[in-house]
Amino acid sequence: MFPSHLKAAFITPLLKKPNLDPSDGKSYRPISNLSVLSKLLERLVALQLIDHLNAWKLIPTLQSAYRANHSTETAVLRVISDILGALDRVDLAALTLLDLSAAFDTVNHKTLIRHLETCYGIRCTVLDWLLTYLEQCTQHVRCRGHSPNPSLVLCGSLKNLSCDRSCLSSTSPTLLILLRKAACVHIFTLMTHRYMVSAVQTTPRLYRTE
């Protein structure tokens, strides 16, 4: 069981830029603060789950996010290399970028638990522990020294448990559909780079004769 007092987050809204309108809610960036013990515990669980994913090779090679020795640079290099290779072969290449805005903040908890169980074989005690971690999470909004009553967090992925984000990225339905279509795909979090390469069918040239 995950202690309930470690699942309470305090959110402080900070103005993104000094010249923004302070009366507009979109001008603020919410900063979520958790207890130090909660972050340490989350980190330990994340390391164990990521070891499980790596041991069973459940993270696809097409993913650059939340993996050791991978970053935005490896994602960009892979995409550019494939496109330049297609151009060198005089093939056609087209690139499509798919970015899901605030995707991790809208994740349904039941969907996440089902995802971990069916796609990654996480069951029994570990799955029950993750379920207790997601349930009854609360957040307090601090503004000018005032903190109203806490509100329940009904959706959203864990902020520090990066393996959950890795799981959501690597088995998203969009990725599975693209792979079935035999397209070239590379993903970084929930931004998907889809690019298609096809050979150019040359046609004989017509020369005018006198």
Secondary structure, 3 states (H helix, E strand, C coil): CCCHHHHEEEEEEEECCCCCCCCCHHHEEEEEECCHHHHHHHHHHHHHHHHHHHHCCCCCCCECCCCCCCCHHHHHHHHHHHHHHHHHCCCEEEEEEEECCCCHHHCEHHHHHHHHHHHHCCCHHHHHHHHHHHCCCEEEECECCECCCCEECCECCCCCCHHHHHHHHHCCHHHHHHHHCCCEEEEECCEEEEEEEECCCCCCCCCCCC
